[in-house]
Amino acid sequence: MVEKYTITALFAGILVYLAYRSWRRARTHDEFDLAGRQTGLFPLVGTLGAAEFNTATLIGGASVAYQYGTVGLYYTSFIFVFVFGIYALTVAKPYRRLHISTIAEYFERRFTGRLAEPTRLLASLITLSFTWLAPATYLAGLSVVASVLLGVEPATTVVVIVVFCLVLAITGGLVTAISFDVLSYAMILVFVPVLFAIGYVQADGLNSLGDVFAPEYLSFKPVWGLEQYGFASVLAWCFQNILAYIAAPWYGQRMFSARSGRIAYRAMLINTVAITGLYGLVAVTTMLTRVLIPDLTSPEEALPRLVLDYTPPILQGLILVTLLLVGSSTMIAIWNSAVSIGTNDIVRRYLARDRPDRFYVRLGRVLFLAIGATTLVLSLTIVGSILLVLTYVSVYLALLAFPILAGLYWKRFTTTAAFVSLLVGVVYVTLALLVDLPYYLISPVGAALSAAAGTVATVASGHQDISETVEDFHAIAHGTKEASHP
């Protein structure tokens, strides 16, 4: 136990040093908010990978692999070929070229007229709500890790981690988040393969999986009959993630911070391959854990228990630090997005315009404290259902994808259509959640109704001349014209 605490303290010191460097660099709001839009390829790959490789999916998704074998591979690995591949091909370059700061600002630039402000406000509220709630799922995952590997009570874990991460995050904003992410990603690249190797050796290879899993859970043939994780839910989860990530403010923020559209695109393609492979290793490792520890009452403890029971103390400490960094860096990444949205889309837009740059930096630090308190309270209520909570809080975010894509690739798509699309989707998803419809009837149907409503509204508007604003937007987004921003 002494070794684990020593290694944890050592890496805490490294994070403090990185936060200090970030504080010295992030003097302007543009640097605090978007790292000065100068993020290069390697840091961007690192921050994208670490922002995705989180304890909510890692612990929650791994629990699915522990229970249902290859079903967990679909949930935690295979879907990202489509999720990130489609992101790279559709929005990675346009987001950077538009020189925007938030997803809501995209709506402002693309949609004008009478309903432009309500549409932008709705996008702001949806993205802010998700980023305000989602960090609690990552902190809940961290509490599982700490309780198993350090024997620390969940309440103590969440308080210590929130306070520590807040103190560091408020120093340099996105600059701090990226520096933490790069360190976290380097650890992930080393210790995820190490963890797989340990599971593989201790379980005597993949052939042993047949001793603990039914044949249907070792085949890649779709399994439809599971109540929560059947293949219908897998398809719905994949579809929802494709849409949700297109609108994901924490990924958008990283695209906006890239040095160029080309770097944003390349980083996202690399991330597609890396995340698919890394999560695949995690899922298979968790399946091997069931061979070694077949009777866990809490499947979410599978990965931490493998570390605890089958690795020497020093390696336990290093893997513990990796898992803690994974959760903390993702939590800080989404905190940053929430602060950016709160500052740019709410306060700067409606409450306090044209204030000095220093005012918005200080405001961002106050918002960090507010979101940290919310994360602290919520995280203690969702241990045991981490993946399901993350699933349900993202259904609204997915509704933004159709207006974003239609706005990028359909010039005649109108502001009225964007507003109607969002409104119909939000109303349906809210009602579906209230009446407790099956998950696969919530997000996919909501997205379909949203797309149908937007399409009908556009077609009903008849043939109209495309405005100069829309033509200019498309020219910038697709690289035929430079943005007028510095």
C-alpha positions in Angstrom: 0.0 0.0 0.0 2.9 2.4 0.8 4.2 2.0 -2.8 0.8 3.0 -4.3 0.5 6.0 -2.1 4.1 7.1 -2.9 3.6 6.7 -6.6 0.3 8.6 -6.5 1.9 11.4 -4.5 4.8 11.6 -7.1 2.4 12.0 -10.0 0.3 14.5 -8.1 3.5 16.5 -7.8 4.0 16.2 -11.6 0.5 17.5 -12.2 1.1 20.4 -9.9 4.2 21.3 -11.9 2.2 21.1 -15.2 -0.5 23.2 -13.8 2.0 25.9 -12.8 3.5 25.9 -16.3 0.0 26.2 -17.8 -0.9 29.1 -15.4 2.2 31.0 -16.7 1.2 30.5 -20.3 -2.6 31.1 -20.1 -2.7 34.9 -19.7 -5.4 35.8 -22.2 -8.9 34.4 -22.4 -8.1 32.9 -25.8 -5.2 31.0 -24.3 -7.3 30.0 -21.2 -10.2 28.9 -23.4 -8.6 27.4 -26.5 -4.9 27.2 -25.9 -4.3 30.1 -28.3 -5.5 27.8 -31.2 -2.0 26.5 -31.5 -2.4 22.9 -30.6 -0.1 20.7 -32.7 -0.6 17.1 -34.0 0.9 15.1 -31.2 -0.7 17.1 -28.3 -4.0 17.0 -30.2 -3.9 13.3 -30.6 -3.0 13.0 -26.9 -5.8 15.2 -25.7 -8.4 13.6 -28.0 -7.4 10.1 -26.8 -7.3 11.0 -23.2 -10.5 12.9 -23.3 -12.3 9.8 -24.7 -10.5 7.2 -22.7 -12.5 7.7 -19.5 -13.4 5.8 -16.4 -17.1 5.9 -17.2 -16.7 3.9 -20.4 -13.6 2.1 -19.0 -15.2 0.8 -15.8 -18.8 0.8 -17.0 -18.1 -0.7 -20.4 -15.6 -3.2 -19.0 -18.4 -4.4 -16.7 -20.4 -5.3 -19.8 -17.5 -7.4 -21.1 -17.2 -9.1 -17.8 -20.8 -10.2 -17.9 -21.4 -10.7 -21.6 -18.0 -11.2 -23.3 -17.9 -9.9 -26.9 -21.0 -7.8 -26.3 -18.6 -5.6 -24.3 -16.3 -5.3 -27.3 -19.2 -3.9 -29.4 -20.0 -1.4 -26.7 -16.5 -0.2 -25.8 -14.5 -0.7 -29.0 -16.0 -1.5 -32.3 -18.5 1.4 -32.3 -15.6 3.9 -32.4 -14.6 3.0 -35.9 -17.8 4.6 -36.9 -18.1 7.3 -34.2 -14.7 8.9 -34.7 -14.3 7.9 -38.4 -17.5 9.8 -39.3 -16.4 12.7 -37.1 -13.1 13.0 -38.9 -14.8 12.9 -42.4 -17.6 15.3 -41.6 -16.8 18.0 -39.1 -13.1 17.9 -38.0 -11.8 20.3 -40.7 -14.9 22.6 -40.9 -14.9 23.2 -37.1 -11.4 24.5 -37.2 -11.8 26.5 -40.4 -14.8 28.4 -39.0 -12.7 29.8 -36.2 -15.4 29.3 -33.6 -15.2 28.8 -29.8 -18.3 26.7 -29.0 -20.9 24.5 -30.7 -23.5 27.2 -30.1 -21.3 29.7 -32.0 -21.5 27.3 -34.9 -25.3 27.8 -34.8 -24.9 31.6 -34.6 -22.6 31.6 -37.7 -24.8 29.3 -39.8 -28.3 30.3 -38.9 -29.6 33.9 -39.1 -33.0 35.6 -39.0 -36.0 35.6 -36.6 -35.4 32.2 -34.9 -31.6 32.5 -34.9 -31.3 33.5 -31.2 -33.8 30.8 -29.9 -31.9 28.2 -31.9 -28.6 29.3 -30.6 -29.9 29.4 -27.0 -31.3 25.9 -27.3 -28.0 24.6 -28.5 -26.2 26.4 -25.6 -28.6 24.9 -23.0 -28.2 21.4 -24.4 -24.4 21.5 -24.5 -24.2 23.1 -21.1 -26.5 20.6 -19.5 -24.5 17.7 -20.7 -21.1 19.1 -19.8 -22.5 20.0 -16.3 -23.8 16.5 -15.6 -21.4 14.1 -17.4 -18.3 14.7 -15.2 -20.1 13.0 -12.3 -20.0 9.7 -14.3 -16.2 9.8 -14.6 -15.8 10.7 -11.0 -18.1 7.7 -10.0 -15.7 5.5 -12.0 -12.7 6.9 -10.2 -14.4 6.2 -6.8 -14.6 2.5 -7.9 -10.9 2.4 -8.7 -9.8 4.1 -5.5 -12.1 2.0 -3.3 -10.7 -1.3 -4.7 -7.0 -0.4 -5.1 -6.6 2.0 -2.1 -9.4 0.9 0.2 -10.7 4.5 0.3 -14.4 5.2 0.8 -16.2 6.7 -2.3 -17.1 9.9 -0.5 -13.5 10.5 0.5 -12.3 9.8 -3.0 -14.7 12.2 -4.7 -13.9 15.0 -2.3 -10.2 14.6 -2.6 -10.2 14.3 -6.4 -12.6 17.1 -7.0 -10.7 19.5 -4.8 -7.3 18.5 -6.2 -8.5 18.7 -9.9 -10.3 22.0 -9.3 -7.2 23.7 -7.9 -5.2 22.5 -10.9 -7.8 23.1 -13.6 -8.5 26.7 -12.8 -4.9 27.6 -13.3 -4.6 27.4 -17.1 -8.0 26.2 -18.5 -7.5 24.2 -21.7 -3.7 24.6 -21.6 -3.8 22.7 -18.3 -6.2 20.1 -19.6 -4.1 19.4 -22.7 -0.9 19.0 -20.7 -2.6 16.6 -18.3 -4.1 14.7 -21.3 -0.7 14.2 -23.0 0.7 12.7 -19.8 -2.4 10.6 -19.3 -2.3 9.3 -22.9 1.4 8.4 -22.6 0.5 6.3 -19.6 -2.5 4.7 -21.4 -0.3 3.6 -24.3 2.1 1.9 -22.0 -0.1 0.3 -19.3 -3.2 -0.8 -21.2 -1.1 -3.3 -23.2 0.7 -4.3 -19.9 -2.6 -4.9 -18.2 -3.8 -7.1 -21.2 -0.5 -9.1 -21.0 -1.0 -9.7 -17.3 -4.6 -10.9 -17.8 -3.5 -13.1 -20.8 -0.7 -14.8 -18.9 -2.5 -15.3 -15.7 -5.6 -16.7 -17.4 -3.5 -19.0 -19.6 -4.6 -17.4 -22.9 -7.8 -16.7 -24.7 -8.8 -20.4 -24.9 -9.7 -20.2 -21.2 -12.6 -17.9 -22.0 -14.7 -20.9 -23.0 -14.7 -22.0 -19.4 -16.7 -19.0 -18.1 -18.6 -17.7 -21.1 -21.4 -19.3 -23.1 -20.6 -19.7 -26.8 -22.9 -16.8 -27.8 -20.8 -14.4 -25.7 -17.6 -15.5 -27.5 -19.0 -15.1 -31.0 -19.2 -11.9 -32.9 -22.7 -12.8 -34.0 -25.2 -10.2 -32.6 -26.9 -11.2 -29.4 -30.4 -9.7 -29.4 -32.0 -11.1 -26.3 -30.3 -9.2 -23.5 -32.6 -6.7 -21.7 -30.1 -3.8 -21.4 -27.2 -4.7 -23.7 -28.8 -6.6 -26.6 -27.7 -5.8 -30.1 -30.6 -3.4 -30.6 -29.1 -1.4 -27.7 -25.6 -1.8 -29.2 -26.9 -0.3 -32.5 -28.7 2.5 -30.7 -25.6 3.2 -28.6 -23.4 3.4 -31.7 -25.9 5.6 -33.5 -26.3 7.9 -30.5 -22.5 8.2 -30.1 -22.0 9.1 -33.7 -24.5 11.9 -33.3 -23.5 12.9 -29.8 -19.8 13.2 -30.7 -20.5 15.4 -33.7 -22.0 17.8 -31.2 -19.7 17.0 -28.3 -18.4 20.3 -26.9 -15.3 18.8 -25.4 -14.2 17.4 -28.7 -15.3 20.5 -30.5 -13.2 22.6 -28.2 -10.1 20.5 -29.1 -10.9 20.9 -32.8 -11.2 24.6 -32.4 -7.8 24.7 -30.6 -6.0 22.9 -33.4 -3.3 24.8 -35.3 -5.0 24.1 -38.6 -7.9 22.1 -40.1 -5.5 19.6 -41.5 -4.0 18.8 -38.1 -7.6 18.5 -36.7 -8.4 15.9 -39.4 -5.3 13.9 -39.1 -5.5 13.8 -35.3 -9.0 12.5 -35.4 -8.1 9.7 -37.9 -5.3 8.6 -35.6 -7.6 8.8 -32.6 -10.1 6.5 -34.4 -7.6 3.7 -34.8 -6.0 4.2 -31.4 -9.2 4.3 -29.3 -10.7 1.3 -31.1 -7.6 -0.7 -30.4 -7.1 0.4 -26.8 -10.7 -0.1 -25.8 -10.6 -3.5 -27.5 -7.6 -4.5 -25.3 -9.5 -3.3 -22.2 -12.6 -5.3 -23.0 -10.7 -8.5 -23.7 -8.6 -8.0 -20.5 -11.9 -7.7 -18.5 -13.1 -10.9 -20.1 -9.9 -12.6 -19.0 -10.5 -11.2 -15.5 -13.7 -13.3 -15.3 -11.6 -16.5 -15.8 -9.5 -15.4 -12.8 -12.2 -13.9 -10.6 -15.5 -15.5 -11.8 -17.9 -14.5 -9.1 -17.7 -10.8 -8.6 -21.0 -9.3 -7.3 -20.1 -5.9 -8.7 -18.8 -6.3 -12.3 -17.6 -2.7 -12.3 -14.8 -3.8 -10.0 -13.4 -6.3 -12.5 -10.6 -4.2 -13.9 -9.4 -2.8 -10.6 -9.6 -6.3 -9.0 -7.3 -7.7 -11.7 -4.8 -5.0 -10.9 -5.1 -5.6 -7.1 -4.9 -9.4 -7.2 -2.5 -10.1 -10.0 0.1 -7.3 -10.1 3.1 -6.5 -7.8 2.8 -3.3 -5.7 4.9 -1.0 -7.8 3.0 -1.9 -11.0 -0.2 -1.5 -9.1 0.8 2.0 -8.2 1.6 2.9 -11.8 -1.6 1.4 -13.2 -3.5 3.1 -10.4 -2.0 6.4 -11.4 -2.9 5.7 -15.0 -6.6 5.0 -14.1 -6.8 8.0 -11.9 -5.2 10.2 -14.7 -7.7 8.7 -17.2 -10.7 9.7 -15.2 -9.3 13.1 -13.9 -8.1 14.3 -17.4 -11.5 13.5 -19.0 -13.4 15.1 -16.1 -11.2 18.2 -16.4 -11.7 18.2 -20.2 -15.4 18.3 -19.9 -15.2 20.9 -17.1 -13.3 23.0 -19.5 -16.1 22.7 -22.1 -18.7 23.6 -19.5 -16.8 26.7 -18.5 -16.2 27.7 -22.1 -20.0 27.4 -22.8 -21.0 29.1 -19.7 -18.6 32.0 -20.3 -19.0 32.4 -24.1 -22.6 31.3 -24.7 -24.4 32.5 -21.6 -22.6 35.2 -19.7 -20.7 36.9 -22.5 -23.7 36.6 -24.8 -26.5 37.7 -22.6 -25.3 39.0 -19.2 -21.9 40.7 -19.4 -20.8 41.8 -22.9 -17.6 43.6 -23.8 -15.8 43.2 -20.5 -12.0 43.2 -20.2 -10.3 40.0 -21.0 -9.2 39.5 -17.4 -12.9 39.5 -16.3 -13.7 36.4 -18.5 -10.6 34.6 -17.2 -11.7 35.2 -13.6 -15.3 34.3 -14.5 -14.1 31.0 -15.9 -12.4 30.2 -12.6 -15.6 30.9 -10.7 -17.5 28.6 -13.0 -14.9 25.9 -12.4 -15.8 26.0 -8.7 -19.5 25.8 -9.4 -19.3 22.8 -11.7 -16.9 21.1 -9.4 -19.5 21.3 -6.6 -22.1 19.9 -8.9 -19.9 17.0 -9.9 -19.1 16.2 -6.2 -22.8 16.0 -5.3 -23.9 13.9 -8.3 -21.1 11.4 -8.4 -22.0 9.6 -5.2 -25.5 8.8 -6.5 -24.6 6.8 -9.7 -22.0 4.2 -8.6 -23.2 0.9 -10.0 -25.0 2.3 -13.0 -22.2 4.4 -14.6 -22.6 3.4 -18.3 -26.4 3.7 -18.2 -26.3 7.1 -16.7 -23.7 8.2 -19.3 -26.0 6.8 -22.0 -29.1 8.7 -20.9 -27.4 12.1 -20.3 -26.2 12.1 -23.9 -29.5 11.6 -25.6 -30.2 15.3 -25.8 -26.7 16.1 -27.1 -27.3 13.7 -30.0 -30.1 15.9 -31.2 -27.7 18.7 -32.2 -26.1 16.5 -34.9 -28.7 16.8 -37.6 -28.8 20.6 -37.7 -25.0 20.7 -37.6 -24.6 18.3 -40.5 -27.5 19.7 -42.5 -26.1 23.2 -41.9 -22.7 22.1 -43.3 -23.8 20.1 -46.3 -27.3 21.4 -47.3 -27.3 25.1 -48.2 -31.1 25.3 -48.3 -31.5 24.1 -44.7 -33.1 27.0 -43.0 -33.0 28.5 -39.5 -36.6 27.6 -39.0 -35.8 24.0 -39.9 -32.9 24.0 -37.4 -35.2 25.3 -34.6 -38.1 22.9 -35.4 -35.7 20.0 -35.6 -34.3 20.7 -32.2 -37.6 21.4 -30.6 -39.3 18.3 -31.9 -36.4 16.1 -30.8 -36.2 17.6 -27.3 -40.0 17.2 -26.8 -40.0 13.6 -27.9 -36.9 12.5 -25.9 -38.2 14.2 -22.8 -41.6 12.4 -23.1 -39.8 9.1 -23.9 -37.7 9.3 -20.8 -40.7 10.2 -18.6 -42.7 7.2 -19.8 -39.6 5.0 -19.5 -39.5 3.7 -23.1 -36.7 1.2 -24.0 -33.4 2.9 -24.7 -33.4 1.9 -28.3 -36.7 3.7 -28.8 -35.4 7.0 -27.3 -32.3 8.3 -29.0 -32.7 6.7 -32.5 -36.4 7.7 -32.8 -35.8 11.1 -31.4 -33.0 11.7 -33.9 -35.2 10.4 -36.8 -38.1 12.6 -35.8 -35.7 15.6 -35.4 -34.3 15.0 -38.9 -37.7 14.5 -40.4 -39.0 17.7 -38.9 -36.0 19.7 -40.1 -36.3 18.2 -43.6 -40.1 18.9 -43.9 -39.6 22.5 -42.6 -36.9 23.1 -45.2 -38.9 21.6 -48.1 -42.0 23.5 -47.0 -40.1 26.8 -47.1 -40.0 26.4 -50.9 -37.3 27.5 -53.3 -35.5 30.5 -51.8 -32.3 32.3 -52.9 -29.4 31.3 -50.7 -28.2 34.2 -48.6 -24.7 35.7 -48.9 -24.2 34.8 -45.2 -24.8 31.1 -45.9 -22.7 31.1 -49.0 -19.9 32.7 -47.0 -20.3 30.2 -44.2 -20.0 27.2 -46.6 -17.0 28.7 -48.4 -15.1 29.0 -45.1 -16.2 25.6 -43.7 -15.2 23.8 -46.9 -11.9 25.5 -47.4 -12.6 27.7 -50.5 -12.3 30.9 -48.5 -10.3 31.9 -45.4 -12.1 33.1 -42.3 -11.8 36.8 -41.6 -10.8 36.1 -38.0 -7.1 36.4 -37.0 
